[in-house]
Amino acid sequence: MIGRLVIFGVGLIGGSMALALRAAGAVSEVVGCSRSEANLAEAQRLGVIDRWTTDPAQACAAADVGVLAVPLGSMQDLSAAIAEHWPSEAVLTDVGSSKQAVLDAVRAGFGRLPRNFVAGHPIAGTERSGVGAAFPGLFRDRLVILTPADETSPLAAERVADMWRATGARIEFMTPAHHDHVLAATSHLPHVLAFALVESLARMSESDEIFHYAAGGFHDFTRIASSDPVVWRDICLANRDAILEMLERFQGDLESLRQVIARGDGAELEARFGFAKDARDRFSEKMQAQLDQ
């Protein structure tokens, strides 16, 4: 049981975590902290938090567990603001999408990496943002990756893992560098592509007609382009090298496919589309099997 949980940045992820832990009976009190009084008042009205403050130092008082759920670009400033006030025995974690950047930001803000800081990333979300979009089932049967640093206390890591298990999530551990490489391919690249496609079409002179005739496939592919631009700006900057590597690889594959279409090679197109379909079907079957366990 967590006595006092402090959520720094009460939005979709932080709010959903609070609701999930409440539903599981795993937390006694939730304190919210952000710069927006209106957002915090809404979070309290929705029953996501019990009380709130806009002062990070004040939020630290008597905390048992803290969650940094702010955009990556705000991690260092927030860490610096709480460094002298965070209880030494309290556990601190985050939900950022680039782990090395978070570790660097927390280390810079605190002047060291606290032994009780456990970097983490829930592989869950929706295209909606804000505390009004939070719901307790967001993490059920979803994966949460924890990337403890060398300095991280094993007991703190296990406590954070137990907290996430209480939300219904599955836990895996990996190094920060491996996390950033994998997520650049599976999450960051798809978001960049979705944003780029919608921007490209929206800038066409006949964009109104194009969007008017867009069907389910367009909606499915571009859903994530409705994600928070500030969050994804920070992710792209924080994990820049890995994302650029993936973009360059994808550009090469896209150019290869363009050449196949240009020469009218139907057999090659079918083979490549079939390869992709088989890979996607295997992934879907594996995910379903995990959910059925």
Buried (B, 14 or more C-beta within 10 A) or exposed (E): EBEBBBBBBBBBBBBBBBBBBBBBEBBBBBBBBBEBEEBBEBBBEBEBBBEBBBEBBEBBEEBBBBBBBBBBBBBBEBBBBBBEBBBEEBBBBBBBBBBBBBBBBBBBBBEEBBBBBBBBBBBBBBBBBBBBBBBBBBBBBBBBBBBBBEEBBEEBBBBBBEBBBBBBBBBEEBEBEEBBBBBBBEBBBEBBBBBEBBEEBEEEEEEEEEBEEEEEEBEEBBEBBBBBEEBBEBBBEBBBEBBEBBBEEBEEEEEEBEEBEEEEEEEBEEEBEEEEEEEEEEEEEEEEEEEEE
